[in-house]
Structure formats: structure tokens, C-alpha cells
Amino acid sequence: MKELFFDLFDYAGKQLRGTEVLLANFAGEESDFVRFNRARVRQAMTIQQAYLTLTLIDGRRRDNVTLAVSGQSDADRAALRAAIDGMRTTLPSLPDDPYLLYATDLHSSERIDTGVLPAPDQALDTIVAAAGDADLVGILASGPVTRGFANSLGQRNWHAVASCNFEWSLYHADDKAVKSAWAAASWDGAALAARIEDSRAQLVHLAQPPRTIEPGAYRAYLAPAAFDELLWMLNWGGVSCKAQRTKQSPLQKLVDGETALSSRVFLRENSADGLAPAFDSMGFVKPHAVELIRAGNHAASMVSPRTSAEYGVAANGAGDDESMASMDVGAGTLANDAALAALDTGVYIGNLWYLNYSDRPNCRITGMTRFATFWVEDGQIRAPLSVMRFDDSLYRMLGDHLIDFTREREWILNTGTYGQRSVQTSRLPGALLSRVAFTL
């Protein structure tokens, strides 16, 4: 796809006139999807797609259009000509964009990580064998994803990464199930089989009658999947420079120095170890890492080109939403296999869902437990818990109430496929908390 993208862009560049500048962003994938039900294949398909977004700039006016790329040279070139002619016709009627900013210092780059992806039969054999007689439902996604940027000033960036991800639930009865996921940049059948076996071990506990506890504050352990849900909520405006400048960030009190999190909290955008490209749609290159929270204190923000132009701060490769794409949370000292013993008595939270802010200025989040959430006594799982709602502030959960993070961290790939496979990733530990507030 690299040659396809750059050949098309070179042709598009020849259509420019006068002071026009052209930017192009490419997004492609070749993905195998397999859907399972009752541990058997119910649907299998392969998706190949590519899209090209062109942005035509003249002075401070801009217009853009997105085209599907067919791979048929004549048809694609005709579509490019028509798109550029259409934008050229529209530009004079558009207002100047006061915050238009695109890269003019040329920083070309190339990253190609092919990984080792499984043949479909290999992956299916591993999953079916590991599931055994369990009622497993899930979806496997595997294949290379490509991103590219080019501009008529001479910059060229190419990004091609491979990954495989399997997300599944093991169903017991009624509404009882264990949900889990495994992702990697290279196939490891043994690791996936071990993760499925861990799910089967949790499934045994769901056979016991569920326990209901009274609303209140309880000691809790957040598994990485649950902690991941909390932090992606925080990612919604929390680390955005624009939101912080306009006093709308849920982390505003941290940014303004009115409060601090636990000194154990280190949060950064780690582009070097993620799957997202290290360049943005306007051609600005991301640093290898941006440290956002250091030892519980605000350290930096994600800055898009538009925010850079508006406030005079340097852009650091963030998109318009100024969120993390490669989230990284520092490890703690608690061993994974000691988490239940350290919890002692309290709530083990495997998954959270339906999250939202209940008090955004105070970074207070509400949501529901689901799937593998258990009542633990003396370091042993005693019973599954009925679904509960929590409502608590991250200033407390990651502040005075944070006891420790696990030493081992999990690499989680966003399973979103709306329009295209996501390249958002997170690497984060589990979190042991002295208390979490449950409201019902």
C-alpha cells in the first residue's frame, strides 16, 4: 500500500496551481475477522480497504475530501482530479481559518513492524482447543494496518504495523459471564491459551449464588481491563491542552496545582511502544514519549496544531481531540499473583462499563460493574457479586486511596472497528485501592 499511496500523491501534486499546498492522509488495512459462538466459528471474513483524505490549502483557506482508494490507477486518478478541482472551486467562498497550522519543517519517517501473524487455521485451532466445552463467544481480528502522510512541500511519512486481538466472553448462565481479551503485535498461541484458561478458572466461581452487598465504600482491586476503562474516560478531555486552557478539563484542579494524585502515578503518551503513528494529520511528528503526569503532578498536555496556533504552544503530534493514542501507566511493586492476598477482603473488579462523568470538575466518574466481579475474603474469591454502580473521584481513587499498582502490566488494544480497526493502545497495571464508593 505504500507505493500505492505515494504514487497517487505524486500524481495529485502535479495538479496544483500557484500557491496551493496539498496535504494527504492515508488509512488502510487488510484484516481477517472471525466470529465465534459456542466455541465454534460462525462467521469469517477478510476486509481490505484504503481511504485517502486530501486537504487543499491556499493562503489561510482550506478544504478537504476523503476518497475510497480502489487500487485501479485510472479510476483513482480521475477521482483525485475531480476532488482537487472541486476543492479549488470551493476555496474562494470559504472564510480564512485563523488557527490553520501545518508542518513546514520536513520530517519524513518510516516504521514497518510486520510482526508474526497467525494463519487463520492456526488461530482457530488454538482458540477452539483452549475453550474446550465452555460456551465461548468472541471475535478475532488480525492483520496489518497502515497509515501515511504526505505534503506537497516534500514530507513523506509511512506507518505499517501488524497486530492480532481476540476479545471473548465465557458464558455460564442467565447474565453471568467472564469477559476477557488478549492482544499482541506478534502471535503467541501459548499466551492466548493461558489467558483463556484463566477465564475458565474464573467461570467456576460464577456457578455459586451471587452475593449482594450494601452500598458503601469497600476495599477494591481493579484488574487492568477495569482500570483501562477508567483511564479512557480520563482521556476524554483530561489531558487536552485546549480543555485545560478553557478550564474544562476533568483534571483542572491537578493542572492548576490545587491538588495532586499519589506519587505512584506516572502517565504518558508512549508513541514508541504503541501502534498509533508517530505523526498527525497536519504532518507534525510526535516525540517518542510525552510525560503527562509525573509522580502524581501535572507535567504536560497533548497539543494539537490548532491549539498550538491559538495559544502559542508547541504542537506535539496530538489529533484534534488532543487525547492519548498510546497510553502508558507506570508499574508498581505488587505482584500479579499476590493481588488477591493484598486485597484481603473486598471487591475484585474485572470489568467496568457504562462509564460517564457524574461531576466533571471534580473528576468524579460513575459506572457499572459487570462480568467477573467477585467478593473476596481472606484473599480468596468467595462469590460473584451482583451488578453494582460505583461513583467516585479519580482524585481519591488515584490519590489517597491508591495503595499500589501491580508490577506486571498488560498491553491492551482498543477493539473498536467502527469504519476501520483502531490503533489505540494502552499499557497499564492493575490497581489496589483502599476504598471505592458504591452507591447501589
DACOR-V287231 format. One record per helix or strand of 3 or more residues. SS is the DSSP state (a for helix, b for strand). FROM is the first residue (numbers start at 1). LEN is the number of residues. Records with the same first field share a line. If there is no record, write none. Layout:
SS->FROM-LEN ; FROM-LEN
This chain:
a->2-12 ; 73-19 ; 120-12 ; 189-17 ; 224-11 ; 241-5 ; 252-4 ; 271-3 ; 305-7 ; 336-8 ; 360-3 ; 394-4
b->21-17 ; 40-19 ; 61-8 ; 109-5 ; 135-17 ; 156-18 ; 176-9 ; 216-7 ; 267-4 ; 289-6 ; 326-4 ; 346-14 ; 364-14 ; 380-6 ; 389-5 ; 402-5 ; 410-4 ; 425-4 ; 431-8
